[in-house]
């Protein structure tokens, strides 16, 4: 069982894509191998709700991590 608030596998993949430089939902989907933009948006939105990523609504290319890569 996943503890409440834990980052799930698909969220980890999406977060790593953003940390690696993905700036749009399409970038995240491509890097993660996903075809559904709606699913990608839902997953990345969960990351935003957890304070891990941010973007400016209505502006393309503004997706950015709020965490840093370590090591």
Z-matrix of the N, CA and C atoms (Angstrom, degrees):
N
C 1 1.450
C 2 1.525 1 109.33
N 3 1.329 2 116.08 1 136.42
C 4 1.458 3 121.41 2 179.12
C 5 1.520 4 109.48 3 -82.95
N 6 1.331 5 118.06 4 126.97
C 7 1.461 6 119.74 5 178.53
C 8 1.533 7 111.25 6 -62.53
N 9 1.326 8 117.92 7 148.86
C 10 1.471 9 120.32 8 177.16
C 11 1.526 10 110.44 9 -56.26
N 12 1.324 11 115.61 10 134.72
C 13 1.456 12 120.64 11 178.11
C 14 1.514 13 114.78 12 86.48
N 15 1.320 14 117.68 13 -5.27
C 16 1.468 15 120.22 14 -179.77
C 17 1.524 16 109.91 15 -71.21
N 18 1.306 17 115.29 16 151.59
C 19 1.464 18 120.23 17 176.70
C 20 1.517 19 107.89 18 -83.40
N 21 1.320 20 116.87 19 125.26
C 22 1.455 21 122.24 20 -179.41
C 23 1.525 22 110.64 21 -80.96
N 24 1.322 23 116.89 22 167.34
C 25 1.456 24 121.92 23 -178.43
C 26 1.514 25 114.22 24 -55.29
N 27 1.328 26 116.99 25 -46.26
C 28 1.464 27 119.66 26 -179.18
C 29 1.535 28 110.40 27 -68.25
N 30 1.315 29 117.47 28 -32.96
C 31 1.457 30 120.29 29 176.73
C 32 1.526 31 110.43 30 -68.37
N 33 1.317 32 116.71 31 -38.46
C 34 1.463 33 120.63 32 177.84
C 35 1.520 34 109.91 33 -62.13
N 36 1.323 35 116.75 34 -45.44
C 37 1.469 36 120.76 35 178.69
C 38 1.525 37 110.96 36 -59.76
N 39 1.331 38 116.62 37 -44.97
C 40 1.464 39 120.49 38 -179.33
C 41 1.528 40 110.93 39 -65.68
N 42 1.323 41 117.12 40 -43.03
C 43 1.459 42 120.43 41 179.84
C 44 1.524 43 110.63 42 -62.93
N 45 1.322 44 117.16 43 -42.93
C 46 1.460 45 120.09 44 177.86
C 47 1.523 46 111.41 45 -62.49
N 48 1.323 47 117.28 46 -35.69
C 49 1.463 48 120.90 47 176.94
C 50 1.528 49 110.62 48 -63.76
N 51 1.322 50 117.00 49 -42.69
C 52 1.472 51 120.59 50 179.48
C 53 1.531 52 110.19 51 -67.23
N 54 1.324 53 116.98 52 -43.56
C 55 1.467 54 120.30 53 178.27
C 56 1.530 55 109.90 54 -61.81
N 57 1.333 56 117.07 55 -33.23
C 58 1.461 57 121.60 56 179.88
C 59 1.524 58 112.80 57 -76.56
N 60 1.340 59 117.38 58 -7.27
C 61 1.454 60 119.46 59 175.16
C 62 1.512 61 117.02 60 122.73
N 63 1.324 62 118.88 61 -0.94
C 64 1.466 63 120.48 62 176.91
C 65 1.523 64 109.29 63 -60.96
N 66 1.340 65 116.61 64 128.15
C 67 1.464 66 120.68 65 -177.59
C 68 1.521 67 113.19 66 -114.86
N 69 1.335 68 116.36 67 -3.05
C 70 1.464 69 120.70 68 178.41
C 71 1.520 70 108.84 69 -136.17
N 72 1.325 71 116.32 70 163.92
C 73 1.457 72 120.53 71 176.29
C 74 1.521 73 110.24 72 -64.00
N 75 1.331 74 117.02 73 -35.56
C 76 1.462 75 120.11 74 177.30
C 77 1.526 76 110.93 75 -63.67
N 78 1.328 77 117.24 76 -39.41
C 79 1.470 78 120.66 77 175.95
C 80 1.524 79 110.71 78 -59.66
N 81 1.329 80 115.97 79 -46.09
C 82 1.464 81 120.72 80 -179.40
C 83 1.526 82 109.57 81 -61.23
N 84 1.328 83 116.99 82 -47.39
C 85 1.462 84 120.96 83 -179.14
C 86 1.525 85 110.50 84 -59.53
N 87 1.325 86 117.28 85 -44.32
C 88 1.469 87 121.55 86 -179.38
C 89 1.524 88 110.83 87 -62.95
N 90 1.335 89 117.11 88 -47.77
C 91 1.457 90 120.86 89 -178.61
C 92 1.527 91 112.70 90 -65.67
N 93 1.334 92 116.35 91 -30.60
C 94 1.466 93 120.48 92 -178.98
C 95 1.525 94 112.65 93 -90.83
N 96 1.332 95 116.97 94 -8.76
C 97 1.460 96 120.27 95 -179.18
C 98 1.511 97 114.07 96 77.99
N 99 1.341 98 116.51 97 24.87
C 100 1.455 99 121.29 98 -179.93
C 101 1.513 100 110.28 99 -97.92
N 102 1.337 101 116.63 100 148.99
C 103 1.462 102 121.46 101 -179.83
C 104 1.524 103 112.72 102 -103.03
N 105 1.330 104 117.54 103 -25.50
C 106 1.461 105 121.19 104 -174.36
C 107 1.532 106 111.34 105 -90.13
N 108 1.335 107 115.20 106 117.63
C 109 1.461 108 119.70 107 176.56
C 110 1.526 109 110.40 108 -67.77
N 111 1.326 110 116.86 109 -35.59
C 112 1.472 111 120.54 110 -179.67
C 113 1.528 112 110.64 111 -64.03
N 114 1.320 113 117.22 112 -42.95
C 115 1.464 114 120.43 113 178.03
C 116 1.518 115 110.81 114 -65.28
N 117 1.327 116 115.97 115 -40.50
C 118 1.468 117 120.15 116 178.60
C 119 1.518 118 109.84 117 -61.72
N 120 1.321 119 117.24 118 -45.28
C 121 1.464 120 120.94 119 178.61
C 122 1.532 121 111.25 120 -59.59
N 123 1.329 122 116.56 121 -43.42
C 124 1.467 123 121.39 122 -179.94
C 125 1.526 124 110.85 123 -61.57
N 126 1.319 125 116.76 124 -43.77
C 127 1.462 126 121.34 125 -178.69
C 128 1.527 127 110.58 126 -67.20
N 129 1.321 128 117.19 127 -46.60
C 130 1.465 129 120.85 128 -178.92
C 131 1.531 130 110.25 129 -67.96
N 132 1.314 131 117.45 130 -31.75
C 133 1.468 132 120.66 131 176.33
C 134 1.524 133 111.21 132 -63.62
N 135 1.326 134 116.58 133 -36.73
C 136 1.470 135 118.97 134 176.06
C 137 1.530 136 110.61 135 -63.38
N 138 1.328 137 116.29 136 -36.77
C 139 1.470 138 119.79 137 176.82
C 140 1.526 139 110.55 138 -64.90
N 141 1.329 140 116.69 139 -39.35
C 142 1.466 141 120.09 140 177.44
C 143 1.521 142 110.46 141 -64.22
N 144 1.322 143 117.28 142 -42.01
C 145 1.464 144 121.11 143 179.17
C 146 1.523 145 111.86 144 -62.65
N 147 1.324 146 117.24 145 -26.98
C 148 1.465 147 122.52 146 178.16
C 149 1.525 148 112.35 147 -89.35
N 150 1.352 149 116.96 148 -0.50
C 151 1.459 150 120.85 149 177.71
C 152 1.517 151 114.39 150 77.98
N 153 1.338 152 117.30 151 25.30
C 154 1.457 153 120.96 152 -176.70
C 155 1.526 154 113.50 153 -101.03
N 156 1.334 155 117.75 154 -24.62
C 157 1.463 156 122.48 155 177.35
C 158 1.522 157 109.22 156 -139.01
N 159 1.330 158 114.70 157 164.90
C 160 1.473 159 120.02 158 176.66
C 161 1.520 160 108.47 159 -147.83
N 162 1.332 161 115.52 160 161.02
C 163 1.460 162 121.89 161 172.58
C 164 1.506 163 108.76 162 -160.08
N 165 1.324 164 115.30 163 161.87
C 166 1.462 165 121.37 164 177.18
C 167 1.521 166 107.34 165 -93.87
N 168 1.310 167 116.80 166 117.95
C 169 1.461 168 121.18 167 -179.23
C 170 1.520 169 110.70 168 -58.12
N 171 1.326 170 115.27 169 136.10
C 172 1.458 171 121.37 170 177.49
C 173 1.514 172 114.46 171 80.69
N 174 1.326 173 118.45 172 1.14
C 175 1.467 174 121.44 173 -179.69
C 176 1.523 175 109.17 174 -122.27
N 177 1.310 176 115.66 175 121.81
C 178 1.462 177 121.19 176 -179.78
C 179 1.528 178 110.78 177 -74.87
N 180 1.312 179 116.24 178 146.95
C 181 1.453 180 121.35 179 174.91
C 182 1.511 181 115.38 180 79.90
N 183 1.336 182 117.86 181 18.01
C 184 1.474 183 120.35 182 -177.55
C 185 1.523 184 113.08 183 -107.74
N 186 1.316 185 117.53 184 3.17
C 187 1.463 186 120.84 185 179.05
C 188 1.520 187 109.01 186 -65.93
N 189 1.330 188 116.17 187 129.94
C 190 1.464 189 119.98 188 -177.81
C 191 1.521 190 109.93 189 -148.98
N 192 1.329 191 116.19 190 150.60
C 193 1.463 192 119.79 191 177.99
C 194 1.521 193 110.36 192 -78.92
N 195 1.312 194 116.52 193 150.63
C 196 1.460 195 122.09 194 173.32
C 197 1.525 196 109.82 195 -108.57
N 198 1.321 197 115.21 196 14.28
C 199 1.457 198 123.52 197 176.62
C 200 1.527 199 107.18 198 -127.39
N 201 1.317 200 116.77 199 162.26
C 202 1.459 201 120.62 200 -179.89
C 203 1.522 202 110.58 201 -115.32
N 204 1.314 203 114.13 202 152.09
C 205 1.452 204 119.77 203 174.39
C 206 1.520 205 108.61 204 -76.48
N 207 1.297 206 117.33 205 134.08
C 208 1.458 207 122.39 206 -179.23
C 209 1.525 208 108.57 207 -113.90
N 210 1.323 209 115.18 208 136.21
C 211 1.462 210 119.35 209 175.44
C 212 1.430 211 116.28 210 87.05
